[in-house]
Amino acid sequence: MKRYWLPAAMLAFFLAVATALWIATGNAFYLFNFDYIGAAISLGFFCSSKIARMPAA
């Protein structure tokens, strides 16, 4: 679980920014946009950490 802290932290950061902007402006666009971006970035970090640990074929 220790190797998943970076993807989780990135997702949490983008979710926090999205929630703050949504509450501050009342515009739901920020909520969906930052959630989508944060999910894509955290998925990229997760996949790159998995690929880096795979043995060479």
DOMAR-248116 format. One record per residue: z negated, x, y of N, C-alpha, C in turn. Coordinates in steps of 0.05 Angstrom, whole numbers, plus 5000, padded with zeros to 4 digits. Each point is the difference from the previous one (the first is absolute). Last residue first. Layout:
DOMAR-248116
Z  X  Y  Z  X  Y  Z  X  Y
...
***
This chain:
DOMAR-248116
5399  5219  4825  5014  4994  4974  5016  5024  4991
4905  4995  5060  5029  5004  5002  5013  4995  4972
4908  4949  5030  5010  5026  4990  5030  5002  5002
4938  4942  5069  5015  4997  4974  5009  5028  4991
4955  4979  5085  4982  5006  4977  5015  4999  4973
5043  4977  5084  4991  5028  5002  4982  5009  4977
5029  4909  5009  5022  5018  4992  4992  5029  5001
4938  4935  5030  5004  4997  4971  5022  5019  4991
4982  4995  5092  4978  5013  4986  5002  4998  4970
5064  4957  5054  5003  5029  5002  4977  5014  4987
4997  4906  5004  5021  5009  4982  5003  5030  5001
4938  4961  5060  4992  4996  4972  5021  5011  4980
5021  4998  5092  4979  5020  4995  4991  4999  4971
5059  4933  5028  5013  5026  5000  4981  5022  4994
4965  4914  5012  5015  5001  4975  5015  5027  4997
4957  4982  5082  4980  5006  4979  5013  5001  4972
5055  4977  5073  4991  5027  5003  4980  5007  4978
5032  4911  5005  5021  5018  4992  4991  5029  5002
4940  4933  5028  5004  4999  4971  5022  5019  4991
4984  4992  5093  4978  5013  4986  5003  4999  4970
5063  4953  5052  5003  5029  5004  4978  5015  4986
4995  4906  4998  5024  5009  4986  5003  5031  5002
4932  4958  5050  4994  4999  4972  5023  5010  4983
5013  4993  5093  4983  5023  4993  4991  4999  4971
5052  4927  5031  5015  5025  5004  4983  5024  4991
4961  4911  5000  5020  5004  4979  5014  5027  5002
4938  4978  5067  4986  4999  4974  5020  5006  4978
5031  4991  5089  4987  5025  4996  4987  5001  4972
5040  4919  5028  5020  5020  4994  4987  5027  4994
4954  4920  5032  4999  5007  4971  5020  5020  4992
4947  4981  5095  5027  5000  4989  4999  5009  4971
4926  4997  5065  5005  4974  4988  5028  4998  4988
4949  5075  5046  5023  4987  5012  5005  4972  4990
4925  5055  4971  5002  5004  5028  5023  4984  5013
4985  4999  4905  4978  4987  5014  5003  5002  5030
5063  5046  4947  5003  4971  4996  4978  4984  5015
4996  5095  4999  5022  4990  5017  5004  4970  4997
4936  5040  4944  4991  5003  5028  5022  4989  5019
5020  5005  4907  4980  4979  5006  4991  5001  5029
5059  5067  4970  5013  4974  5000  4981  4978  5007
4966  5087  4989  5016  4998  5025  5013  4972  5001
4953  5019  4922  4982  4997  5023  5015  4998  5026
5049  5016  4921  4989  4973  5000  4981  4995  5023
5035  5086  4987  5021  4982  5010  4990  4971  5000
4941  5066  4965  5006  5005  5029  5020  4980  5011
4982  4999  4907  4977  4989  5015  5005  5004  5030
5062  5039  4941  5002  4971  5000  4978  4987  5017
4996  5092  4989  5023  4993  5016  5004  4970  5001
4933  5035  4944  4993  5003  5028  5023  4993  5019
5014  4999  4906  4982  4978  5008  4992  5002  5029
5055  5069  4963  5014  4974  5002  4982  4977  5008
4956  5083  4988  5019  5001  5022  5017  4974  5001
4936  5014  4929  4987  4994  5026  5020  5000  5023
5009  5016  4900  5012  4977  5013  4988  4995  5027
4972  5069  4936  5026  5006  5010  5014  4977  5015
4913  4993  4956  4999  5018  5023  5027  5006  5012
4982  4950  4919  5000  4984  5024  5000  5017  5025
***
